[in-house]
Amino acid sequence: MEPLLATLGYFLIAVAVVLAGLAIFEVLTKKYKDWDEVSAGNQAVAMSISGKIIGICIVLSFAIYHSFTVVDTLIWGGVGVLLQMVAYLLFELLTRKFSVEDKLKENNTAVGIISMGVSIGLAFVIGASIT
């Protein structure tokens, strides 16, 4: 019974951290509202959000593997969300020829794919650093 309870607990933690992360990312995007864009069929924003969700979950999975307590998992989950935000902001900052946020709002799927790749790729690096 204990493994089942632990699984349920970690599942609830993951849902809470993902929702909190998405809420924080929603505040970071000034030029559009994520879920309004998804509702309107904006695939680029949907891919970007998907990358964030997958990225946060990858970091959480590493945190669960390497943490001894639920508190450790929450701390590393928070660090993962923070570093994912830093990655997104750096992606925006280092892309000189255009604004990532503008291109996502314009439904530029190429930028959406790259945004997803940045989130997922860096999640593995962030997760692997949790030891």
C-alpha positions as CSV (number, residue, x, y, z in Angstrom):
1,M,0.0,0.0,0.0
2,E,2.9,2.4,0.7
3,P,4.1,2.4,-2.9
4,L,0.6,3.3,-4.1
5,L,0.4,6.2,-1.7
6,A,3.8,7.4,-2.7
7,T,2.8,7.3,-6.3
8,L,-0.4,9.2,-5.7
9,G,1.6,11.8,-3.6
10,Y,4.2,12.3,-6.3
11,F,1.5,12.5,-8.9
12,L,-0.3,15.3,-7.0
13,I,3.0,17.1,-6.5
14,A,3.7,16.9,-10.2
15,V,0.3,18.3,-11.1
16,A,0.7,21.1,-8.6
17,V,4.2,22.0,-9.8
18,V,3.2,21.9,-13.5
19,L,0.1,24.1,-12.8
20,A,2.2,26.6,-10.8
21,G,4.9,26.6,-13.5
22,L,2.3,27.3,-16.2
23,A,0.8,30.1,-14.1
24,I,4.2,31.7,-13.7
25,F,4.9,31.3,-17.5
26,E,1.5,32.9,-18.2
27,V,2.7,36.0,-16.3
28,L,6.0,36.1,-18.2
29,T,4.3,36.3,-21.6
30,K,3.1,39.8,-21.9
31,K,1.9,39.9,-25.5
32,Y,-0.6,37.1,-25.3
33,K,-2.5,34.8,-23.0
34,D,-1.4,31.2,-23.4
35,W,-4.8,29.5,-23.1
36,D,-6.6,32.2,-25.3
37,E,-4.1,31.4,-28.0
38,V,-4.5,27.7,-27.7
39,S,-8.3,28.1,-27.7
40,A,-7.9,30.0,-31.0
41,G,-5.9,27.2,-32.5
42,N,-2.4,28.7,-32.2
43,Q,-0.2,25.6,-32.7
44,A,3.0,27.5,-32.0
45,V,1.9,28.5,-28.5
46,A,0.6,25.0,-27.9
47,M,4.0,23.5,-28.8
48,S,5.7,25.9,-26.6
49,I,3.4,25.1,-23.7
50,S,3.8,21.4,-24.3
51,G,7.6,21.8,-24.1
52,K,7.2,23.6,-20.8
53,I,5.0,20.8,-19.4
54,I,7.3,18.0,-20.6
55,G,10.3,19.9,-19.4
56,I,8.9,20.4,-15.9
57,C,7.9,16.8,-15.8
58,I,11.4,15.6,-16.8
59,V,13.0,17.7,-14.1
60,L,10.4,16.3,-11.6
61,S,11.2,12.8,-12.6
62,F,14.9,13.3,-11.9
63,A,13.9,14.9,-8.6
64,I,11.8,11.9,-7.7
65,Y,14.6,9.5,-8.6
66,H,17.2,11.3,-6.6
67,S,15.3,12.9,-3.6
68,F,14.8,11.2,-0.3
69,T,11.8,13.3,0.8
70,V,8.8,14.9,-0.7
71,V,10.2,18.3,0.4
72,D,13.4,17.6,-1.7
73,T,11.2,16.8,-4.7
74,L,9.3,20.1,-4.2
75,I,12.5,22.1,-3.9
76,W,14.0,20.5,-7.0
77,G,10.7,20.9,-8.8
78,G,10.8,24.6,-8.0
79,V,14.4,24.9,-9.1
80,G,13.5,23.2,-12.3
81,V,10.6,25.6,-13.0
82,L,12.9,28.5,-12.2
83,L,15.6,27.3,-14.6
84,Q,13.0,26.6,-17.3
85,M,12.0,30.2,-17.0
86,V,15.6,31.4,-17.2
87,A,16.0,29.2,-20.4
88,Y,12.9,30.7,-22.0
89,L,14.0,34.3,-21.2
90,L,17.5,33.6,-22.5
91,F,16.0,32.1,-25.7
92,E,14.0,35.3,-26.1
93,L,17.1,37.5,-25.3
94,L,19.6,35.7,-27.5
95,T,17.3,35.5,-30.5
96,R,18.2,38.9,-32.0
97,K,16.5,38.8,-35.4
98,F,13.0,38.5,-34.0
99,S,11.0,38.3,-30.8
100,V,10.1,34.8,-29.8
101,E,7.0,36.0,-28.1
102,D,5.8,37.9,-31.2
103,K,6.5,34.9,-33.4
104,L,4.6,32.5,-31.1
105,K,1.7,34.9,-31.1
106,E,1.8,35.0,-34.9
107,N,1.5,31.1,-34.8
108,N,5.0,30.6,-36.3
109,T,5.2,26.8,-35.8
110,A,9.0,26.8,-36.5
111,V,9.6,29.0,-33.5
112,G,7.1,26.8,-31.5
113,I,9.1,23.7,-32.3
114,I,12.4,25.4,-31.3
115,S,10.8,26.7,-28.1
116,M,9.6,23.2,-27.3
117,G,13.1,21.8,-28.0
118,V,14.8,24.3,-25.8
119,S,12.5,23.4,-22.9
120,I,12.8,19.7,-23.3
121,G,16.5,19.7,-24.1
122,L,17.5,21.8,-21.1
123,A,15.2,19.9,-18.9
124,F,17.4,16.8,-19.4
125,V,20.5,18.9,-18.5
126,I,18.7,20.4,-15.4
127,G,17.4,17.0,-14.4
128,A,20.8,15.3,-14.9
129,S,22.4,17.9,-12.6
130,I,20.1,16.7,-9.7
131,T,22.2,14.1,-7.9
